[in-house]
Amino acid sequence: MNLPKRHIINLAFILIGVIFLTKLFFLQVLSDEYKFAAEKNIIQRIVEYPYRGLMYDREGGLLVYNEPVFDLMVLPREIKHLDTLAFCQDFNICSAYFEKDIQKAKKYSFVKPSVFIAGIPHEALAKVQDHLSEYRGFFVTARTIRKYTHAILANSIGYIGEISPHQLALDTCHYYKQGDLIGISGLERNYEAILRGKRGVEYRIVNVRGEEKGKFKNGAFDTLSQPGKNLTLTVDANLQLYGEELMKNKVGSIVAIEPKSGEILAIVSSPSYAPNLLAGRDFSNNFNTLEKDSLAPLFNRPIMAMHPPGSIFKIVQALIALQERVIYPTTTYACNRNLVNCHGHPSPTDLHRAIKYSCNPYFYQVFRRILNQNLSPNIYEDTRIGFAKWYDYVTQFGLGTPLGIDLPNEKGGEIPSEQFYDKVYGRGRWKASTIRSLDIGQGEILVTPLQMANLMATIANRGYYYTPHLIKKIDDQPVLPAELGKYEVAIDSVHFELIAHAMQDAVKGTAPRAFIEDMAICGKTGTAENPHGADHSVFVAFAPREAPQIAIAVYVENAGWGGRAAASIGSLVIEKYLKGTISRPWLQTYVLKGNFFH
């Protein structure tokens, strides 16, 4: 059947009309989409922030918890007839602050809420609670801030703060929004994804005056928040508290490790700060004050400060030389001060006595024997071959690279390679005498206090270490050392046994203040040269010699000989951990007084 063209056109219009009517019926009658969009004008989307995970010490004592506070939120599009003067008086802010933050909120979004005043305590909110309905466009949400049971571990626990625009741009999962809190440093940053939990959302109906009228759709679209997971730290809170007390008014570090697991027992950075300073409304002012402090209390010295190891590095030289069979326990050298300066002690010495008395000329000879093994007739090439072997051994101890502790911004120190000296002097233009300062841990060698303690853990274990770490459990799930990594050094265990015996005698030889009659402490002092002032005091140790329970490194800047400041502090910390009490109150008084040059 052939229809006239005009009928075809009329049918087409009718068909299109039916389609539109059907769609309109679906949208207006059957679908809630447009109804919901209209209702959004009187619906507030309230984010329910989860409780951030708590932190406990190794014995289950609470370290970090949450305290409820409130954020005043602003929705710029809903602000109507605001009495700015009354608002500023109620919330104790000035008009300049008000204008600045209103513009900030509008710049973020005119239709999305953002934080206007953060961290209002419950008492302050109670005073203005009755007035809130008068300020259209403003509403309150609850969240928590961090609080601390002890003023310890600030540099390692870290702090949380408002997310920055740069961090927001890096958030590809779009979890965060402006005004959210995020871990900025320390464990708070490293375990952010575990600690933060999962936010919930609640939709509330409000009238034109901003008064709540119940939940939207009886909470059908609400989601519950999920609290973050709790962390149990490896740290012994009592030992940490004692270490921080000993380091008051000093600049330096203490790191103590349980050798058999790699668990950090104490990690002291001095000077530090009270962690509560960086929690709450005064965060910005306190942070600026700390950041400008010339002693850098925000600087996490145990993992970021890099120092020459000094004489403690002689232990590494001895182990390498023994393994390479370029010396033996009976190898003897005279204390020839024409080669390098030394302090007075019996001469000549074998290896045991060289460690006991920390003989510089002895280790000058040891280093030369490692580098020059007559593997090439060319002295420069022979040195380079030996140095490559030396570098490989040294880096096996975890030196020259970050150890992988579960804290951000760990430094790796510096162990120069043969390529480094090729660049400095040119290939074939350097030999053992050129780099002689390395023999006693000076020159271009730099290590962190964490690496020093880990070196002691390696010797305590007779040739291996686990990655040092600060977390023992996540909720109830243990963190197993084997999962973090076990690293072995290619040196026979028998050599470590010999070194351990020598180190036990070294405590009597160069660190008598560290000696405890009924405790086998194996230690080594160091006095690191400082061209800018008094030398730095260094002490490393582990105890007891058999089945060691603690390995420690102490570094005290500008405190002189290692046998005084560092050895005294290290010995007290070891005794506190192993015995629970201090048997030498005179030594504790000496350390607290801090005059180490007398």
Helices and strands as residue ranges (DSSP letters): H 5-25, I 26-30, H 33-39, G 40-42, E 43-48, E 55-56, E 62-74, G 76-78, H 84-90, H 95-108, E 114-120, H 122-128, G 129-134, E 138-148, H 154-157, E 160-162, H 165-170, E 181-183, H 186-190, H 192-195, E 200-206, E 212-215, G 216-219, E 231-233, H 237-246, E 252-258, E 263-270, G 275-278, H 283-292, H 301-304, G 310-313, H 314-323, H 351-357, H 360-371, H 379-396, H 418-425, G 432-440, H 449-460, E 464-466, E 471-474, E 477-478, H 481-484, E 486-488, H 493-510, G 512-514, E 522-528, E 536-543, E 550-556, H 565-579, H 585-593
